[in-house]
Amino acid sequence: MTFTRVCGADELAKGQVASVAVDGTPVALVHADNDAFYAIHDECSHANVALSEGEVDGATLECWLHGSRFDLRTGEPIELPATEAVPVYPVEVRDGDVYVSVSPEPGVVS
C-alpha cells in the first residue's frame, strides 16, 4: 500500500475538513474532535457534490446539500437521503505529517 503525504497534522484544526487530491483521487481529509484523522472520498453518493464542504460532527461528515451524514470510519450513510456508502481510505500520521493511501490492498478487487 502506497501512502502519500497530504499535509502537516498541525495544518488542519480539529473539526475541520480539507479537500485534497491523492494520486488524482478527490479526498475529504477530516481532523475529528477525537484528534483522529479520517479520509473519505470527496463526493456524496446521493448528489455528487463535495463532502469536504460539509460539517463534521464527531466521527461523521454531513453533506451540505441535502443533509446526508456519513460515518467517517466506514463510509456508510447514517442519515438519508443517501443510501450508498462512500469509499474511505487508510490514514497514517508520521512525524507530524498526515499520509493517505488510495491504492487498493493486495488481493482486494475494487
N, C-alpha and C positions, 0 to 999 in steps of 0.2 A: 504494500500500500504506500503510495507516494503522498507526502504531506507538503503543502505549500504555505509559506508564511503569508499571512494576510494583514497583520498589524501588530503593534505593541499592545500588550494587555492593558496598559495604562491609557491607551488612546480611546478606549470605549468605556464610558462610565456605566455603572450598574443601572439596569433598567433601560438601556439604550440599544438601538439596532443600527447596524451599518450594512449597506449594500456593497458586496464585494464580488469580484469575478475570480473564480478559481478554475484555471485551465479552460476558460470560456464558458463555464457554468455559472449562472447567476445564483448567488448565495446570500441569504439574510443571516448575518452574524449577530447573535444576541448575547449580551452580558446580563445574565439574570440576577435578580435580587439575592440569590443564594451564592453569588460570586462565581457560579459556573458559566462557561461559555457554551453556546449551542449553535449549530449551523443547520439551517433548513433551506430547502430550495426556495428561491425568492419569487415564487409565483403561486398565487392562490389556486387551488384545484377547482374552485367554483367559478371564479370570474376572470381568471388570467390577469390579475393585477399584482403589483409588487407587495409582498408581505412585509418588506423592510420599511414600508411607510406606516405600518400598524403599531399597535400599543402592546407592550409587554406587561403581563400580569402573572407573577410567579414564574412557573415553567410553561406558560402558554403565550402565544402570539396571536393577537386579534387582527383580522383583515379589516382595513379601514373602510372598505366599500360597503359590505353587507353584514359585517359583524361576525363572520365565521371565526372560531378560535381553534388553534391547532396546538397539540401537545408537542413541545419542543424536543422531548426525548424520543418520541415515536413517529411524529408527523401526522398522527391520527386526528381527525376533526372531532372536537368535543362540543361544538356549537354549530347548529345549522345556520345557513343553508348548505355549506359544504358537506359532502358525504364521502369523498375520496381522500385518502392520505396524501401527504406531500413528502417527498424524499427528505431524509435527514442524513447528515454527514458527520463522520468522526472528527472530533476536535482535540487537539493537544496544546497545552501551554508549556513551553520550554524556555527557560532562561528569560522570562518576561515577555516572550513573543507568542502570538496565537497562530497555530497552524491548522489547516483544514485539508481533508482528503476527499476528493470526489471520485477517485478511482475505485472500481469495484474490488472487493477482496478476491483472492484466488479461489476459484471454484464457484463463485457466485455469478449467476447469469442475470443480467439486468433486462 
